Amino acid sequence: MSERDLFLIDGANEFEGVRGIVGMLRRWPRLRRELTSAPGYVAHHIWFGFPTTIGLFTWWESEEALYAFAGSRAHHEMWRWAADGRSTRGGWLVVYRMQRGGPLWGNGVEQRVRTFRRFVRTPGGMPPDPPPHG
């Protein structure tokens, strides 16, 4: 199997306290439904930064798929709400593209290997490739 590209989006918001977090939690079920049913969606993982930061990693099969989701109705509505100046203090969005490499063994790797097996080779006990020089 040949490796394919995989795109990771890391996004987060710092909320204005409990009211902002509750507002996001109310919007999450609709956003999650649209996210997980979007063409090109691979997986997602929610993370927290104490006390008021909530982040979301999402993985996509293509850059086109991730930007199509970014233009979706639920995503736009969530961002209009988040950017109104009352619910959040700020946030970020970073896009990563995997061009080479694969999983390294460690905590939770087997689950990720199963999730991403169509993009990366299963580890064969060999050490990872050295980073490119240049």
TIRO-2110 file (N, C-alpha, C; in Angstrom, 1 decimal):
// TIRO-2110
0.8, -1.2, 0.0, N, 1, A
0.0, 0.0, 0.0, CA, 1, A
0.9, 1.2, 0.0, C, 1, A
0.6, 2.2, -0.8, N, 2, A
1.3, 3.4, -0.9, CA, 2, A
0.7, 4.4, 0.1, C, 2, A
1.6, 5.2, 0.6, N, 3, A
1.1, 6.3, 1.6, CA, 3, A
0.4, 7.4, 0.8, C, 3, A
-0.5, 8.0, 1.5, N, 4, A
-1.3, 9.1, 1.0, CA, 4, A
-1.1, 10.3, 1.9, C, 4, A
-1.5, 11.4, 1.4, N, 5, A
-1.4, 12.6, 2.3, CA, 5, A
-2.5, 12.5, 3.3, C, 5, A
-2.2, 13.1, 4.5, N, 6, A
-3.2, 13.2, 5.6, CA, 6, A
-3.0, 14.6, 6.1, C, 6, A
-4.2, 15.3, 6.3, N, 7, A
-4.2, 16.7, 6.8, CA, 7, A
-4.7, 16.7, 8.2, C, 7, A
-4.0, 17.4, 9.1, N, 8, A
-4.4, 17.6, 10.5, CA, 8, A
-4.7, 19.0, 10.7, C, 8, A
-5.8, 19.3, 11.3, N, 9, A
-6.1, 20.7, 11.7, CA, 9, A
-6.2, 20.7, 13.2, C, 9, A
-5.4, 21.7, 13.8, N, 10, A
-5.5, 21.9, 15.3, CA, 10, A
-6.1, 23.3, 15.5, C, 10, A
-7.2, 23.3, 16.1, N, 11, A
-7.9, 24.5, 16.4, CA, 11, A
-8.3, 24.6, 17.8, C, 11, A
-8.4, 25.8, 18.4, N, 12, A
-8.8, 25.9, 19.8, CA, 12, A
-9.3, 27.3, 20.0, C, 12, A
-10.1, 27.4, 21.1, N, 13, A
-10.7, 28.7, 21.5, CA, 13, A
-10.5, 28.8, 23.0, C, 13, A
-10.2, 30.0, 23.5, N, 14, A
-10.2, 30.3, 24.9, CA, 14, A
-11.5, 31.0, 25.2, C, 14, A
-12.3, 30.3, 26.0, N, 15, A
-13.6, 30.8, 26.2, CA, 15, A
-13.7, 31.8, 27.4, C, 15, A
-14.7, 32.7, 27.4, N, 16, A
-14.9, 33.7, 28.5, CA, 16, A
-15.6, 33.0, 29.6, C, 16, A
-15.0, 32.1, 30.2, N, 17, A
-15.6, 31.4, 31.4, CA, 17, A
-16.7, 30.4, 31.1, C, 17, A
-17.4, 30.0, 32.1, N, 18, A
-18.4, 28.9, 32.0, CA, 18, A
-19.5, 29.2, 31.0, C, 18, A
-19.9, 30.4, 30.9, N, 19, A
-21.0, 30.7, 30.0, CA, 19, A
-20.6, 30.4, 28.5, C, 19, A
-19.3, 30.8, 28.2, N, 20, A
-18.8, 30.5, 26.8, CA, 20, A
-18.7, 29.0, 26.6, C, 20, A
-18.2, 28.3, 27.6, N, 21, A
-18.1, 26.8, 27.4, CA, 21, A
-19.4, 26.2, 27.2, C, 21, A
-20.4, 26.6, 28.0, N, 22, A
-21.8, 26.0, 27.9, CA, 22, A
-22.3, 26.3, 26.5, C, 22, A
-22.1, 27.5, 26.0, N, 23, A
-22.5, 27.9, 24.7, CA, 23, A
-21.9, 27.0, 23.6, C, 23, A
-20.7, 26.7, 23.8, N, 24, A
-20.0, 25.8, 22.8, CA, 24, A
-20.6, 24.3, 22.9, C, 24, A
-20.8, 23.9, 24.2, N, 25, A
-21.3, 22.6, 24.4, CA, 25, A
-22.7, 22.4, 23.8, C, 25, A
-23.5, 23.5, 23.8, N, 26, A
-24.8, 23.5, 23.1, CA, 26, A
-24.7, 23.3, 21.6, C, 26, A
-23.7, 23.9, 21.0, N, 27, A
-23.5, 23.9, 19.6, CA, 27, A
-22.8, 22.6, 19.1, C, 27, A
-22.1, 21.9, 20.0, N, 28, A
-21.2, 20.8, 19.6, CA, 28, A
-22.0, 19.7, 18.9, C, 28, A
-23.2, 19.2, 19.4, N, 29, A
-23.8, 18.1, 18.8, CA, 29, A
-24.1, 18.3, 17.3, C, 29, A
-24.6, 19.4, 16.9, N, 30, A
-24.8, 19.7, 15.5, CA, 30, A
-23.5, 19.8, 14.7, C, 30, A
-22.5, 20.5, 15.3, N, 31, A
-21.2, 20.6, 14.6, CA, 31, A
-20.6, 19.2, 14.4, C, 31, A
-20.7, 18.4, 15.5, N, 32, A
-20.1, 17.0, 15.4, CA, 32, A
-20.8, 16.2, 14.3, C, 32, A
-22.1, 16.2, 14.2, N, 33, A
-22.8, 15.5, 13.2, CA, 33, A
-22.4, 15.9, 11.8, C, 33, A
-22.2, 17.2, 11.6, N, 34, A
-21.8, 17.7, 10.3, CA, 34, A
-20.3, 17.3, 10.0, C, 34, A
-19.5, 17.4, 11.1, N, 35, A
-18.1, 17.0, 11.0, CA, 35, A
-17.9, 15.5, 10.6, C, 35, A
-18.5, 14.6, 11.3, N, 36, A
-18.3, 13.2, 11.1, CA, 36, A
-19.0, 12.7, 9.9, C, 36, A
-19.9, 13.4, 9.3, N, 37, A
-20.6, 13.0, 8.0, CA, 37, A
-20.0, 13.7, 6.8, C, 37, A
-19.0, 14.6, 7.0, N, 38, A
-18.4, 15.3, 5.9, CA, 38, A
-17.5, 14.4, 5.0, C, 38, A
-17.6, 14.5, 3.7, N, 39, A
-16.8, 13.7, 2.8, CA, 39, A
-15.3, 14.1, 3.2, C, 39, A
-14.5, 13.0, 3.2, N, 40, A
-13.0, 13.2, 3.5, CA, 40, A
-12.7, 13.3, 5.0, C, 40, A
-13.6, 13.2, 5.9, N, 41, A
-13.4, 13.2, 7.3, CA, 41, A
-12.7, 11.9, 7.7, C, 41, A
-11.7, 11.9, 8.5, N, 42, A
-11.0, 10.7, 9.0, CA, 42, A
-11.3, 10.4, 10.5, C, 42, A
-11.0, 11.4, 11.3, N, 43, A
-11.1, 11.3, 12.8, CA, 43, A
-11.0, 12.6, 13.4, C, 43, A
-11.4, 12.7, 14.7, N, 44, A
-11.2, 13.9, 15.5, CA, 44, A
-10.9, 13.5, 16.9, C, 44, A
-10.3, 14.5, 17.7, N, 45, A
-10.0, 14.3, 19.1, CA, 45, A
-10.1, 15.7, 19.7, C, 45, A
-10.9, 15.7, 20.8, N, 46, A
-11.1, 17.0, 21.6, CA, 46, A
-10.1, 17.0, 22.7, C, 46, A
-9.5, 18.2, 23.0, N, 47, A
-8.6, 18.4, 24.1, CA, 47, A
-9.0, 19.6, 24.9, C, 47, A
-8.5, 19.6, 26.1, N, 48, A
-8.8, 20.7, 27.0, CA, 48, A
-7.5, 21.3, 27.6, C, 48, A
-7.5, 22.6, 27.7, N, 49, A
-6.5, 23.3, 28.4, CA, 49, A
-7.1, 24.1, 29.6, C, 49, A
-6.8, 23.7, 30.8, N, 50, A
-7.4, 24.3, 32.0, CA, 50, A
-7.1, 25.8, 32.0, C, 50, A
-8.0, 26.6, 32.3, N, 51, A
-9.3, 26.3, 32.8, CA, 51, A
-10.4, 26.5, 31.7, C, 51, A
-10.1, 27.2, 30.6, N, 52, A
-11.2, 27.6, 29.7, CA, 52, A
-10.9, 27.4, 28.2, C, 52, A
-9.9, 26.6, 27.9, N, 53, A
-9.5, 26.4, 26.5, CA, 53, A
-10.0, 25.0, 26.0, C, 53, A
-10.7, 25.0, 24.9, N, 54, A
-11.2, 23.7, 24.3, CA, 54, A
-10.6, 23.7, 22.9, C, 54, A
-10.0, 22.6, 22.6, N, 55, A
-9.4, 22.4, 21.2, CA, 55, A
-9.9, 21.2, 20.5, C, 55, A
-9.7, 21.2, 19.2, N, 56, A
-10.2, 20.1, 18.4, CA, 56, A
-9.1, 19.8, 17.4, C, 56, A
-8.6, 18.5, 17.4, N, 57, A
-7.8, 18.0, 16.3, CA, 57, A
-8.8, 17.3, 15.3, C, 57, A
-8.7, 17.6, 14.0, N, 58, A
-9.4, 16.8, 13.0, CA, 58, A
-8.5, 16.4, 11.9, C, 58, A
-8.7, 15.2, 11.4, N, 59, A
-7.8, 14.6, 10.4, CA, 59, A
-8.7, 14.5, 9.1, C, 59, A
-8.1, 14.8, 8.0, N, 60, A
-8.8, 14.8, 6.7, CA, 60, A
-8.0, 14.1, 5.6, C, 60, A
-8.7, 13.5, 4.6, N, 61, A
-8.1, 12.9, 3.5, CA, 61, A
-7.5, 13.9, 2.5, C, 61, A
-8.0, 15.1, 2.5, N, 62, A
-7.5, 16.0, 1.5, CA, 62, A
-7.7, 17.4, 2.0, C, 62, A
-7.0, 18.4, 1.5, N, 63, A
-7.1, 19.8, 1.8, CA, 63, A
-8.5, 20.3, 1.3, C, 63, A
-8.9, 19.8, 0.2, N, 64, A
-10.2, 20.2, -0.3, CA, 64, A
-11.3, 19.8, 0.6, C, 64, A
-11.2, 18.6, 1.2, N, 65, A
-12.3, 18.1, 2.1, CA, 65, A
-12.3, 19.0, 3.4, C, 65, A
-11.1, 19.3, 3.9, N, 66, A
-11.2, 20.1, 5.1, CA, 66, A
-11.7, 21.5, 4.9, C, 66, A
-11.4, 22.1, 3.7, N, 67, A
-11.9, 23.4, 3.5, CA, 67, A
-13.4, 23.4, 3.1, C, 67, A
-13.9, 22.3, 2.5, N, 68, A
-15.3, 22.2, 2.3, CA, 68, A
-16.0, 22.1, 3.6, C, 68, A
-15.5, 21.4, 4.6, N, 69, A
-16.2, 21.4, 5.9, CA, 69, A
-16.1, 22.8, 6.5, C, 69, A
-15.0, 23.5, 6.4, N, 70, A
-14.9, 24.8, 7.0, CA, 70, A
-15.9, 25.7, 6.4, C, 70, A
-16.4, 25.5, 5.2, N, 71, A
-17.5, 26.3, 4.6, CA, 71, A
-18.9, 25.8, 4.9, C, 71, A
-19.0, 24.8, 5.8, N, 72, A
-20.3, 24.2, 6.0, CA, 72, A
-21.1, 25.2, 6.9, C, 72, A
-22.4, 25.0, 6.9, N, 73, A
-23.4, 25.8, 7.6, CA, 73, A
-23.1, 25.8, 9.1, C, 73, A
-23.0, 24.6, 9.7, N, 74, A
-22.8, 24.5, 11.2, CA, 74, A
-21.5, 25.1, 11.6, C, 74, A
-20.4, 24.9, 10.8, N, 75, A
-19.1, 25.5, 11.1, CA, 75, A
-19.2, 27.0, 11.1, C, 75, A
-19.8, 27.6, 10.0, N, 76, A
-20.0, 29.0, 9.9, CA, 76, A
-20.8, 29.6, 11.1, C, 76, A
-21.9, 28.9, 11.5, N, 77, A
-22.7, 29.4, 12.6, CA, 77, A
-21.9, 29.4, 13.9, C, 77, A
-21.1, 28.3, 14.1, N, 78, A
-20.3, 28.3, 15.3, CA, 78, A
-19.3, 29.4, 15.3, C, 78, A
-18.6, 29.7, 14.2, N, 79, A
-17.6, 30.7, 14.2, CA, 79, A
-18.2, 32.1, 14.3, C, 79, A
-19.4, 32.3, 13.8, N, 80, A
-20.1, 33.6, 14.0, CA, 80, A
-20.3, 33.9, 15.4, C, 80, A
-20.8, 32.8, 16.1, N, 81, A
-21.0, 32.9, 17.5, CA, 81, A
-19.7, 33.1, 18.3, C, 81, A
-18.7, 32.3, 18.0, N, 82, A
-17.4, 32.4, 18.7, CA, 82, A
-16.7, 33.7, 18.5, C, 82, A
-16.9, 34.4, 17.4, N, 83, A
-16.2, 35.6, 17.1, CA, 83, A
-17.0, 36.9, 17.4, C, 83, A
-18.1, 36.7, 18.1, N, 84, A
-18.9, 37.9, 18.4, CA, 84, A
-18.3, 38.8, 19.5, C, 84, A
-17.2, 38.3, 20.2, N, 85, A
-16.6, 39.1, 21.2, CA, 85, A
-17.1, 38.9, 22.6, C, 85, A
-18.1, 38.1, 22.8, N, 86, A
-18.7, 37.9, 24.1, CA, 86, A
-18.4, 36.5, 24.6, C, 86, A
-18.1, 35.6, 23.8, N, 87, A
-18.0, 34.2, 24.2, CA, 87, A
-16.6, 33.7, 24.3, C, 87, A
-15.7, 34.3, 23.5, N, 88, A
-14.3, 33.8, 23.5, CA, 88, A
-13.3, 35.0, 23.6, C, 88, A
-12.1, 34.7, 24.1, N, 89, A
-11.0, 35.7, 24.1, CA, 89, A
-10.1, 35.6, 23.0, C, 89, A
-10.1, 34.5, 22.3, N, 90, A
-9.2, 34.3, 21.2, CA, 90, A
-9.1, 32.8, 20.8, C, 90, A
-8.3, 32.5, 19.8, N, 91, A
-8.1, 31.1, 19.4, CA, 91, A
-7.1, 31.0, 18.3, C, 91, A
-6.9, 29.8, 17.8, N, 92, A
-6.0, 29.6, 16.7, CA, 92, A
-6.4, 28.5, 15.8, C, 92, A
-5.8, 28.4, 14.7, N, 93, A
-6.1, 27.3, 13.7, CA, 93, A
-4.8, 27.0, 13.0, C, 93, A
-4.3, 25.8, 13.0, N, 94, A
-3.1, 25.4, 12.3, CA, 94, A
-3.4, 24.2, 11.5, C, 94, A
-2.9, 24.2, 10.2, N, 95, A
-3.0, 23.1, 9.3, CA, 95, A
-1.7, 22.4, 9.1, C, 95, A
-1.7, 21.1, 9.3, N, 96, A
-0.5, 20.3, 9.1, CA, 96, A
-0.7, 19.3, 8.0, C, 96, A
0.3, 19.0, 7.2, N, 97, A
0.2, 18.0, 6.1, CA, 97, A
1.2, 17.0, 6.4, C, 97, A
0.8, 15.7, 6.5, N, 98, A
1.8, 14.6, 6.6, CA, 98, A
2.3, 14.2, 5.2, C, 98, A
3.6, 14.4, 5.0, N, 99, A
4.2, 14.0, 3.7, CA, 99, A
5.0, 12.7, 3.7, C, 99, A
5.5, 12.4, 4.9, N, 100, A
6.2, 11.1, 5.0, CA, 100, A
6.3, 10.8, 6.5, C, 100, A
6.6, 9.5, 6.7, N, 101, A
6.8, 9.1, 8.1, CA, 101, A
5.7, 8.1, 8.4, C, 101, A
5.5, 7.9, 9.7, N, 102, A
4.5, 7.0, 10.2, CA, 102, A
4.4, 7.0, 11.7, C, 102, A
3.6, 6.1, 12.3, N, 103, A
3.5, 6.1, 13.7, CA, 103, A
4.7, 5.6, 14.4, C, 103, A
4.9, 6.2, 15.6, N, 104, A
6.0, 5.8, 16.5, CA, 104, A
5.2, 5.1, 17.7, C, 104, A
5.9, 4.0, 18.2, N, 105, A
5.2, 3.3, 19.2, CA, 105, A
5.2, 4.1, 20.5, C, 105, A
4.1, 4.0, 21.2, N, 106, A
3.9, 4.7, 22.5, CA, 106, A
2.5, 4.5, 23.0, C, 106, A
2.1, 5.3, 23.9, N, 107, A
0.8, 5.2, 24.5, CA, 107, A
-0.3, 5.5, 23.5, C, 107, A
-1.2, 4.6, 23.3, N, 108, A
-2.3, 4.8, 22.4, CA, 108, A
-2.1, 4.6, 20.9, C, 108, A
-0.9, 4.2, 20.5, N, 109, A
-0.5, 4.1, 19.1, CA, 109, A
-1.4, 3.1, 18.3, C, 109, A
-1.6, 1.9, 19.0, N, 110, A
-2.4, 0.9, 18.2, CA, 110, A
-3.7, 1.4, 17.7, C, 110, A
-4.4, 2.2, 18.5, N, 111, A
-5.7, 2.7, 18.1, CA, 111, A
-5.5, 3.7, 16.9, C, 111, A
-4.5, 4.5, 17.0, N, 112, A
-4.3, 5.5, 15.9, CA, 112, A
-3.8, 4.8, 14.6, C, 112, A
-3.0, 3.7, 14.8, N, 113, A
-2.6, 2.9, 13.6, CA, 113, A
-3.9, 2.4, 12.9, C, 113, A
-4.8, 1.8, 13.7, N, 114, A
-6.0, 1.3, 13.1, CA, 114, A
-6.8, 2.4, 12.4, C, 114, A
-6.9, 3.6, 13.0, N, 115, A
-7.6, 4.7, 12.4, CA, 115, A
-7.0, 5.2, 11.1, C, 115, A
-5.7, 5.3, 11.1, N, 116, A
-5.0, 5.9, 10.0, CA, 116, A
-4.3, 4.9, 9.1, C, 116, A
-4.6, 3.7, 9.2, N, 117, A
-3.9, 2.6, 8.4, CA, 117, A
-3.9, 2.9, 6.9, C, 117, A
-4.9, 3.5, 6.4, N, 118, A
-4.9, 3.7, 4.9, CA, 118, A
-4.0, 4.8, 4.5, C, 118, A
-3.4, 5.6, 5.5, N, 119, A
-2.5, 6.7, 5.1, CA, 119, A
-1.0, 6.3, 5.5, C, 119, A
-0.8, 5.5, 6.5, N, 120, A
0.6, 5.2, 6.9, CA, 120, A
0.8, 3.7, 7.0, C, 120, A
2.0, 3.3, 6.8, N, 121, A
2.3, 1.9, 6.9, CA, 121, A
2.3, 1.5, 8.4, C, 121, A
1.9, 0.3, 8.6, N, 122, A
1.9, -0.3, 10.0, CA, 122, A
3.4, -0.4, 10.4, C, 122, A
3.7, 0.0, 11.6, N, 123, A
5.1, -0.1, 12.1, CA, 123, A
5.6, -1.5, 12.1, C, 123, A
6.8, -1.7, 11.6, N, 124, A
7.3, -3.1, 11.5, CA, 124, A
8.5, -3.3, 12.4, C, 124, A
8.6, -2.6, 13.5, N, 125, A
9.6, -2.7, 14.5, CA, 125, A
10.9, -2.0, 14.1, C, 125, A
10.9, -1.4, 12.9, N, 126, A
12.1, -0.7, 12.5, CA, 126, A
12.1, 0.7, 13.1, C, 126, A
13.3, 1.3, 13.3, N, 127, A
13.4, 2.6, 13.9, CA, 127, A
12.8, 3.6, 12.8, C, 127, A
12.3, 4.8, 13.3, N, 128, A
11.8, 5.7, 12.3, CA, 128, A
12.8, 6.2, 11.4, C, 128, A
12.4, 6.7, 10.2, N, 129, A
13.3, 7.3, 9.3, CA, 129, A
14.0, 8.5, 9.9, C, 129, A
15.2, 8.8, 9.6, N, 130, A
15.8, 10.1, 10.2, CA, 130, A
15.2, 11.3, 9.5, C, 130, A
15.2, 12.4, 10.1, N, 131, A
14.6, 13.6, 9.5, CA, 131, A
15.4, 14.0, 8.3, C, 131, A
14.7, 14.6, 7.3, N, 132, A
15.5, 15.0, 6.1, CA, 132, A
16.5, 16.1, 6.4, C, 132, A
17.6, 16.1, 5.7, N, 133, A
18.6, 17.2, 5.9, CA, 133, A
18.4, 18.3, 4.9, C, 133, A
18.7, 19.5, 5.4, N, 134, A
18.6, 20.5, 4.4, CA, 134, A
18.0, 21.7, 4.9, C, 134, A
END
